[in-house]
Amino acid sequence: MSEDAPKWYAIHTRSHFEVKVYQGLTGKSIEAFLPRVQVMSRRKDRRMKIFVPMLPGYVFVRTLLRPEEYYPILKTPGVVRMISFKGKPVPAREDEIASLMILDGTDRTVQNRQYMKRGDRVMIMEGPLKGLVGFYLRHKGQSDKVVVSVELLRRSLAVEIEDWALEKVS
């Protein structure tokens, strides 16, 4: 790749401003990329698939980084800073951006799993056992099922439940 070719740079955004920054940059005719993934979202009355930023707090721009491009990028509402090292913006690797673009183009739903270890207290958030608190035991094979130990009537029961229906209790 020649030195005068545009490169991808990561921009740090304000919290939850990724879409606004992306729209602001594209509105200024700046090539921008906001990688997103589809996740299952829990609402009070239903579950639905929504798109969320794959890398919360970041948007990518492809630019030569000339002053006439650099300053409009930084002045875009919601932009905090460009990712830099020793005060100089650092370009992202082309192969990493290419991988993000491949992931961005899929309609696969990503499970937003919380890291849980054996013995963590969890609460069941959906279904007939909603509100019960128990202990995480293990993930069941390659499925989305987990095994949780809950105490009912002074007995400990092992319950299989979908991992998305649990929340870790602190």
Secondary structure, 3 states (H helix, E strand, C coil): CCCCCCEEEEEEECCCCHHHHHHHHHHCCCEEECCEEEEEEECCCCEEEEEEECCCCEEEEEECCCHHHHHHHHCCCCEEEECEECCEECECCHHHHHHHHHHHCCCCEECCCCCCCCCCEEEECCCCCCCCEEEEEEECCCCCEEEEEEEECCEEEEEEEEHHHEEECC
